[in-house]
Structures are given as structure tokens and as C-alpha cells.
């Protein structure tokens, strides 16, 4: 269980890092060729280029790079948010398992012993009754 906590925590840190890098990639925009100059031309817009499609076609090379950048980093944002949620749930689950794992095992062990005793008593009574009936049948 402790290994699960560490794995979930590392997964969550990776997802947070991915979310930060993807958000920065969306805000900065792609590096492209405009007027024979390779640069991050959308960096000064602060992400406003995402809502202005006419600016997307200012990039001469590579073709459709803004659409590619938008698709890739948006997908990474969604997946990293999902990973944060899932790793967070697993982190809570594993932490509860580490803290309360022994408590549930003790209760479960007591239940098993109780049922074993009940079944053993039932077996003894059934065996005694059937053996008494069989012995009474044999005597007659």
C-alpha cells in the first residue's frame, strides 16, 4: 500500500507538470516562420490568438502549425486533468488503506473465526444427530 501512495504521488506530480507545460505551450503559441523570421510570434498576445482564427494563418511555415499546437496541448491539458483526478482518488484510497488496512483485517479475521466456530458446531451437531439416527436404525 505504501508503494501505491508513492506511485500515485509521483503520477500526480507528473500530471501537474504536464498541465503546466501544456498551459504554457498554449499561452505562448507555436514557433513559426512569419516574414522570414522564426520566432514565437503569438507570445505577446497572452493566449488571445486562440480566439482569433485570422491570426492563425500568419504563420507561413510549417503549415497549420497553430491548429496542431492547439490540438496537441489541449489534449494534453484534458488528459493531465483526468490523471490528476484519478491519481488523487488513488492517493486517498491508498492512504486510507495504509491507515485502516490493519483494522479491517482484524475485524475480518474475527468474522471468519466466528463463522468457522458456528460451522464447526453445526457439523458436530449434525454428525451426532445423524450418527444417532443411524445407530438407532441398526439396533432394530
C-alpha positions in Angstrom: 0.0 0.0 0.0 2.8 2.4 0.7 4.2 1.8 -2.7 0.8 2.7 -4.1 0.9 6.0 -2.2 4.3 6.9 -3.7 3.3 5.8 -7.2 0.1 7.9 -7.0 2.0 10.9 -5.7 4.6 10.7 -8.5 1.9 10.3 -11.0 0.1 13.4 -9.7 3.3 15.4 -9.8 3.9 14.3 -13.4 0.3 15.3 -14.3 0.7 18.7 -12.6 4.0 19.2 -14.6 2.2 18.2 -17.8 -0.6 20.6 -17.1 1.8 23.5 -16.5 3.9 22.8 -19.6 0.7 22.4 -21.8 -0.8 25.6 -20.4 2.4 27.4 -21.1 2.5 26.0 -24.6 -1.0 27.1 -25.3 -0.4 30.6 -24.0 3.0 31.1 -25.8 1.9 29.6 -29.1 4.0 27.8 -31.7 7.3 28.8 -33.1 6.7 29.6 -36.8 8.0 31.5 -39.8 6.5 34.9 -40.3 8.1 37.4 -42.7 11.3 35.2 -43.0 11.7 35.2 -39.2 11.4 32.1 -37.0 10.0 33.2 -33.6 7.2 32.8 -31.1 5.0 35.5 -32.7 2.0 34.9 -30.6 3.8 35.2 -27.3 2.8 38.8 -26.7 -0.9 38.1 -27.2 -1.1 36.2 -23.9 -3.2 33.5 -25.5 -5.6 35.8 -27.3 -4.5 34.3 -30.6 -6.5 31.2 -29.7 -9.8 33.0 -30.2 -8.7 34.9 -33.4 -8.5 32.5 -36.3 -7.3 35.1 -38.7 -4.0 35.3 -36.9 -3.5 31.5 -37.3 -2.8 31.9 -41.0 0.0 34.5 -40.4 2.4 31.5 -39.9 3.9 30.6 -43.3 5.8 27.6 -42.2 5.1 24.9 -41.0 1.6 24.7 -42.5 -1.3 24.6 -40.0 1.1 24.7 -37.0 -1.3 26.7 -34.9 -4.1 24.2 -35.3 -1.6 21.4 -34.5 -0.3 23.3 -31.4 -3.8 23.9 -30.2 -4.9 20.3 -30.7 -1.9 18.8 -29.1 -1.7 21.0 -26.0 -5.5 21.0 -25.5 -5.5 17.2 -25.5 -2.6 17.2 -23.0 -4.4 19.6 -20.7 -7.5 17.4 -20.7 -5.5 14.2 -20.1 -3.4 15.7 -17.4 -6.5 16.9 -15.6 -8.0 13.5 -15.8 -4.8 12.0 -14.5 -4.7 14.4 -11.6 -8.3 13.4 -10.6 -7.5 9.6 -10.9 -4.2 9.8 -9.1 -5.8 11.9 -6.4 -8.5 9.3 -5.9 -5.9 6.6 -5.8 -3.8 8.6 -3.4 -6.7 8.9 -1.0 -7.6 5.3 -1.4 -4.1 4.1 -0.7 -3.7 6.4 2.3 -6.9 5.1 3.8 -5.7 1.6 3.1 -2.4 2.2 4.9 -4.1 3.8 7.9 -7.1 1.5 8.2 -5.8 -1.6 6.5 -5.0 -3.5 9.7 -8.3 -2.5 11.4 -10.3 -4.2 8.6 -8.1 -7.3 8.7 -8.7 -7.8 12.4 -12.4 -7.4 12.1 -12.4 -9.7 9.1 -10.4 -12.3 11.0 -12.8 -12.2 13.9 -15.7 -12.7 11.5 -14.0 -15.7 9.9 -13.3 -17.3 13.3 -16.9 -16.8 14.4 -18.3 -18.4 11.3 -15.8 -21.2 11.5 -16.9 -21.9 15.1 -20.6 -21.8 14.1 -20.0 -24.2 11.2 -17.9 -26.5 13.3 -20.6 -26.6 16.0 -23.2 -27.2 13.3 -21.1 -30.0 11.8 -20.7 -31.7 15.2 -24.4 -31.5 16.0 -25.4 -32.7 12.5 -22.9 -35.5 12.7 -24.1 -36.5 16.2 -27.8 -36.5 15.2 -27.3 -38.5 12.0 -25.0 -40.9 13.7 -27.5 -41.4 16.5 -30.3 -42.0 14.0 -28.2 -44.4 12.0 -27.2 -46.3 15.2 -30.8 -46.5 16.3 -31.8 -47.9 12.9 -29.1 -50.5 13.1 -30.2 -51.7 16.5 -33.7 -52.5 15.4 
